[in-house]
Amino acid sequence: MRMPEQISVLVVDDEPVIRTGLSVILDSQSDITVAGTANDGEEAVEVCARLRPDVLVMDIRMPRRDGLWALGELGRRGLLGPGRSRALMLTTFDLDAYVDDALMAGASGFLLKNSSYEELAAAVRAAAAGHSALSPAVTQRIIQGHLSGRRRPSDHDLARLRDLTQREVDVLRLIRDGLSNAEIADLLVVSLHTVKTHVSRVLMKTGCQSRAQAAVLARNTLS
């Protein structure tokens, strides 16, 4: 998936100082433009519908309507996912429940607010390109961590895998394990274009709005 030459971003946070700070940091990047801001999840949905940014950088905890609510509403309105806006969640809390809930709701990434400027900009670029964008701590936990404590897969989750071919299941498992498209291509000895096609079909068939969401689904359903 090709990344836009100029990435438009919507910054969503209930604290004006943080909103301004994030906007200044991102606007300082030559390939990123802050198209607008919002102060809670409800306003984020309204502004996103109007501006159609490439990426939302959104706090997960906000008054009135929080980031998780906004993700759900964006998904229901068809504003989130491949070919539409991507969501990168920011929080001060490194908690499993927030990670899983945000990713399962369609977020493309999850970063702690103490991430560096470089990590923030890199995450925005990754999300815009359709990749997962997770802080190192979160990545390690999702890829390596607590599989023994994963929840029992629901019938709905299992049904989402029903139409996948065996090769697509293999690709989904490798997405879960944190491999990039290039690494999957090398491992399966196929072209990068073939892998991209498999990934697109996996997302379409499972109803996942992002690679990260697919990784969480796979973690909960595949051995």
C-alpha positions as CSV (number, residue, x, y, z in Angstrom):
1,M,0.0,0.0,0.0
2,R,1.4,3.4,-1.0
3,M,1.7,6.1,1.6
4,P,0.2,9.5,0.7
5,E,2.9,12.0,-0.3
6,Q,1.5,14.5,2.2
7,I,-0.2,12.9,5.2
8,S,-3.1,14.8,6.7
9,V,-3.7,14.4,10.4
10,L,-6.6,15.1,12.8
11,V,-5.3,15.6,16.4
12,V,-7.9,14.6,19.1
13,D,-7.3,15.3,22.8
14,D,-9.3,17.0,25.5
15,E,-6.3,18.9,26.9
16,P,-5.5,22.0,24.9
17,V,-1.8,22.0,25.8
18,I,-1.4,18.4,24.5
19,R,-3.5,19.1,21.4
20,T,-1.3,22.1,20.6
21,G,2.0,20.2,21.3
22,L,1.1,17.3,19.2
23,S,0.0,19.6,16.3
24,V,3.3,21.6,16.5
25,I,5.4,18.3,16.5
26,L,3.5,16.8,13.6
27,D,3.3,20.0,11.5
28,S,7.1,20.3,11.8
29,Q,7.5,17.2,9.7
30,S,7.8,18.0,6.0
31,D,5.5,15.2,4.9
32,I,2.8,15.6,7.6
33,T,0.1,18.4,7.9
34,V,-2.3,18.8,10.7
35,A,-5.6,19.4,9.0
36,G,-7.6,20.0,12.2
37,T,-8.2,19.2,15.8
38,A,-11.0,18.0,18.1
39,N,-11.4,17.9,21.9
40,D,-13.4,14.7,22.3
41,G,-14.6,11.6,20.5
42,E,-17.9,13.1,19.3
43,E,-16.2,16.1,17.8
44,A,-13.6,13.8,16.3
45,V,-16.2,11.9,14.4
46,E,-17.8,15.1,13.1
47,V,-14.5,16.7,12.0
48,C,-13.3,13.4,10.5
49,A,-16.5,13.1,8.4
50,R,-15.8,16.6,7.1
51,L,-12.0,16.6,6.5
52,R,-11.4,12.9,5.8
53,P,-7.8,12.9,7.2
54,D,-5.4,10.1,6.4
55,V,-4.7,9.6,10.2
56,L,-6.4,10.5,13.4
57,V,-4.0,10.8,16.4
58,M,-6.5,10.4,19.2
59,D,-6.4,10.1,23.0
60,I,-8.2,7.1,24.3
61,R,-9.5,8.7,27.5
62,M,-11.6,11.8,27.1
63,P,-14.8,13.2,28.7
64,R,-18.2,13.0,27.1
65,R,-17.2,10.6,24.3
66,D,-13.9,8.8,24.5
67,G,-11.5,7.5,21.8
68,L,-13.0,3.9,21.9
69,W,-16.5,5.3,21.3
70,A,-15.1,7.4,18.4
71,L,-13.5,4.3,16.9
72,G,-16.8,2.4,17.0
73,E,-18.7,5.3,15.5
74,L,-16.1,5.9,12.8
75,G,-16.4,2.2,11.9
76,R,-20.2,2.3,11.8
77,R,-20.1,5.3,9.5
78,G,-17.6,3.7,7.1
79,L,-15.0,6.3,7.9
80,L,-12.3,4.0,9.2
81,G,-10.1,1.4,7.5
82,P,-8.4,0.7,4.2
83,G,-8.8,3.6,1.8
84,R,-10.3,5.8,4.5
85,S,-8.9,7.2,7.7
86,R,-6.6,5.3,10.0
87,A,-6.6,5.8,13.8
88,L,-3.5,6.0,16.0
89,M,-4.4,5.9,19.7
90,L,-2.4,7.8,22.4
91,T,-2.6,7.2,26.1
92,T,-0.7,7.5,29.3
93,F,-1.9,4.0,30.3
94,D,0.0,0.9,29.3
95,L,-2.9,-1.5,30.0
96,D,-3.8,-4.7,28.1
97,A,-7.6,-3.9,28.1
98,Y,-7.0,-0.6,26.3
99,V,-4.7,-2.1,23.8
100,D,-7.0,-5.0,22.9
101,D,-10.2,-2.8,22.9
102,A,-8.6,-0.2,20.7
103,L,-7.1,-2.6,18.2
104,M,-10.3,-4.7,18.0
105,A,-12.3,-1.5,17.4
106,G,-10.1,-0.8,14.3
107,A,-7.2,1.3,15.5
108,S,-4.0,1.0,13.4
109,G,-1.7,1.7,16.3
110,F,-1.3,2.4,20.0
111,L,1.4,4.7,21.5
112,L,2.1,5.9,25.0
113,K,2.2,9.7,25.5
114,N,5.8,9.5,26.7
115,S,6.9,8.2,23.2
116,S,9.5,10.3,21.5
117,Y,8.8,12.8,18.7
118,E,10.5,10.4,16.3
119,E,8.3,7.5,17.4
120,L,5.2,9.6,17.0
121,A,6.0,10.8,13.5
122,A,7.1,7.2,12.5
123,A,3.8,5.8,13.8
124,V,1.8,8.3,11.8
125,R,3.7,7.4,8.7
126,A,3.2,3.7,9.4
127,A,-0.5,4.1,10.0
128,A,-0.9,6.2,6.8
129,A,0.8,3.4,4.8
130,G,-1.6,0.8,6.2
131,H,0.8,-0.8,8.7
132,S,0.5,-1.5,12.4
133,A,2.0,1.2,14.5
134,L,2.7,0.1,18.1
135,S,5.1,1.3,20.7
136,P,7.9,-1.2,21.5
137,A,6.4,-2.1,24.8
138,V,3.0,-2.8,23.3
139,T,4.5,-4.7,20.3
140,Q,6.4,-7.0,22.6
141,R,3.3,-7.8,24.6
142,I,1.1,-8.4,21.7
143,I,3.6,-10.5,19.7
144,Q,5.2,-12.4,22.5
145,G,3.0,-11.8,25.5
146,H,0.2,-13.5,27.4
147,L,-1.0,-15.9,24.8
148,S,-1.7,-18.3,27.7
149,G,-4.1,-15.7,29.1
150,R,-5.9,-14.9,25.9
151,R,-9.7,-15.0,26.0
152,R,-11.6,-18.0,24.7
153,P,-12.5,-17.3,21.1
154,S,-16.2,-16.5,20.5
155,D,-18.3,-18.2,17.8
156,H,-18.4,-14.8,16.0
157,D,-14.6,-14.6,16.0
158,L,-14.2,-18.1,14.7
159,A,-16.8,-17.5,12.0
160,R,-14.7,-14.6,10.7
161,L,-12.0,-17.1,9.7
162,R,-14.3,-19.5,8.0
163,D,-13.8,-18.2,4.4
164,L,-10.0,-18.0,4.6
165,T,-8.0,-20.3,2.5
166,Q,-5.2,-22.2,4.1
167,R,-2.6,-19.8,2.7
168,E,-4.6,-16.8,4.0
169,V,-4.6,-18.4,7.5
170,D,-0.9,-18.8,7.2
171,V,-0.5,-15.2,6.3
172,L,-2.8,-14.2,9.2
173,R,-0.7,-16.2,11.6
174,L,2.4,-14.4,10.4
175,I,0.7,-11.0,10.8
176,R,0.0,-12.1,14.4
177,D,3.6,-12.9,14.9
178,G,4.6,-9.4,13.8
179,L,6.2,-10.1,10.4
180,S,6.2,-7.4,7.8
181,N,5.0,-8.0,4.2
182,A,8.6,-8.4,3.0
183,E,9.4,-10.9,5.7
184,I,6.3,-12.9,4.9
185,A,7.2,-12.9,1.2
186,D,10.7,-14.2,2.1
187,L,9.3,-16.9,4.4
188,L,6.6,-18.2,2.0
189,V,8.9,-17.7,-1.0
190,V,6.3,-15.6,-2.9
191,S,6.4,-12.1,-4.3
192,L,5.7,-9.0,-2.3
193,H,2.7,-8.3,-4.5
194,T,1.3,-11.7,-3.7
195,V,1.6,-11.1,0.0
196,K,-0.1,-7.7,-0.3
197,T,-3.0,-9.4,-2.1
198,H,-3.3,-12.1,0.6
199,V,-3.2,-9.4,3.3
200,S,-6.0,-7.4,1.6
201,R,-8.1,-10.5,1.3
202,V,-7.6,-11.5,4.9
203,L,-8.7,-8.0,6.0
204,M,-11.7,-8.1,3.7
205,K,-12.9,-11.6,4.7
206,T,-12.4,-11.2,8.4
207,G,-13.9,-7.7,8.5
208,C,-10.8,-6.3,10.1
209,Q,-10.2,-2.6,9.5
210,S,-6.4,-2.7,10.1
211,R,-3.5,-5.1,10.2
212,A,-3.3,-4.6,14.0
213,Q,-6.9,-5.6,14.4
214,A,-6.2,-8.7,12.4
215,A,-3.2,-9.5,14.7
216,V,-5.5,-9.4,17.8
217,L,-8.1,-11.5,16.1
218,A,-5.5,-14.1,15.2
219,R,-4.0,-14.1,18.7
220,N,-7.4,-14.9,20.1
221,T,-8.3,-17.6,17.6
222,L,-5.3,-19.3,16.1
223,S,-2.9,-21.7,17.8
